Amino acid sequence: MRMELPGSAADTAVSPPPAHNPSSGTATTESAASPSDTSPTKAWADAVAQARTNTPQPSVKAKPGDTLTGIARRHSDTLSSVEKANPRISCPNLIHPGETIYLPKKTPAQIVTGVDDSQIKPIITAMANANSADQGLRSLQNSHMRNEGLLSDAQAQSAQDWSTVEQTTFS
């Protein structure tokens, strides 16, 4: 299952969860690097930020008599946010008819095109939980003081979290 973010190319698509290896209780990933914060809150914030980044920059064409203040007001934006979106305009009091005026980017209504956020947020949350469990498991596996009971619990938690990802994704 590939879920593309609005305006994204294939390389910015949200990828499916890593394959789970039941024999080891760990997930296999293409990269050994893992982010330090794998919390669901951070995962959702990252998804929102990526969607905002991939959203096209909205713009309008200035008409005779338009001002940046008027354009900002018509689009429920502040003058400072419209000025910030147009750094090439050196004199905000002087805009010309036909000139492209960029509006500030807004968070899209849907983080993944065609999928309601209430459907995708549980998947992202489940993946963050599973990644966090895997990170804890790797820490225990690399620990100098191995506690087989804790290691067994961590493997079980990782397997359970990846099972939740599968159930959430494919239900």
N, C-alpha and C positions, 0 to 999 in steps of 0.2 A: 504494500500500500504506500503510494507516494502522495503526499499532500503538498501542493504548490502554494506558496504564499502569493498574495496579490502582486502582480507586476514582476514576479521573480523569474529568473532563468532556472534551468534544471539544477544548476550547481548550488542554488540557495533553497532548494526544496527541503522540507522536513522529511527526513528519512525514516524508514520503519525501524522498530527497535532491533537491537543486535540479536543475533540468533542465540538462543539459550542452550547451553551444553549441560543436559541433565546429569551426566556422569560426574562432572566436576562441580556442578552447582554454580557455575559462573557463566557470564555472558561473554561471547566472543565479539570483539569489535575490530574495525579496520585499523584503528589507531590506538596506540598504547597510552596516549596522553588523555588525561581526564581533568575536567575543570575542578577547581578546589571547592567551589560552592555548587552543590547539586540539589539544593533545596527546591521544592515545588514553586515557591514564591519567585525565586531567581529564574527558574526555567520559564515561568509564565512571563515575567518581565522581559526576558531575552526574546521570547516569541513576539511579544508586542513591539519591542524595539526593532526587531528584524522586519516585521510587517510595516511599521512606520517608515523604515529606511527604504523598503521596496515599493512604497506607494508613490505613484507619479506625482510630481510637483504640480499642484493646481495653479492656473493662471487665468487672467482676464486681459482683454485688450482695452486700453484706455480710450474713452470717448471724449469728444470736446466738452470741456467744463469739469471733467473728472479731477478729483484730488485723491491723494493717498488716504486721507482721512475718510472721505466719502466711500472709497472702495473698501476700506477696512470695515466701516460701519455696515455696508450692504452685505458683507460676508461674515458678520459677527466675529470680527477679529479686532485686535487693538492696532493702533497706528504703529506702535513700536514693533509689533510682531511682523507687520507688513514691511516696515523699513528693514528689519533684520533679514527678511526673505529676499530683499532686493538690494544687496550691497553695492551693486553697480550704479545705482541711482545716487549721484553725489549731492544733488539738491532735491530733497523730497518735496519742496514746494513747486518744482518745475517738472511736470510730466507732459508728454506729448500725445495727442490722439494717435491711436494705432500702436502705441508702445505696449509691449508685453509687461504686465505687472504680475509678479508671482505672489501667490498667497501662501501662508504658512501651511506646512504639512500637518495633517490631523491623523490620529489613529484610525485606521479603517474599521468599519462596522464589523467585519469578519476578519479574524487573523488568518484563517485559511479560506481561500475563495470557495464558496459553495458549501461550507460547513459552518453551522452555527457555533459560536464560541462555547456555548454550554456543552457541546459535543466534543470539542477538541481540548478544552481545558483539563478534563479528567484524564485524557491520554497523556498530555504533557506532564501532569502531576504524577501519574503512575510511573512514567519513564524516569522522572526526577527521583522518585522514591527508590526505584530499582537501581539506578546509577549510584545513589547514596549507599544502598545496601552493598553493592559490589565494591564500592570504595572502602567501606568498613571491613568487608571480607578480605580484600587485598592487604589492608593494614594488618589484620590478624595473621594472614599467611606469611607476611614478611617480618613479623615480630620475632625477636630473639627468644622470648618466653612464650612458647606455644601452649595454649590451653585448648585441648581437644574439645571440651564441652562448649566453650565459647565459639570455637571454629565451626563446630557442628550446627550451633544455633544460627550463626551468621550465614552458613550455606543454606540452611532451611529458609531463612528470611529472604535471602536473595532469590531463591527459587520461587517462593511465594509471591514476591514483588513482580518478578517477570511473568508469572502466571496472571497476575492482575493486569499487567500491560496487555497481554494477549487477549484477555477477556474484555477489557475496555476498548481495545482497538477493533476487534472483530465482532462486537455485539451490536 
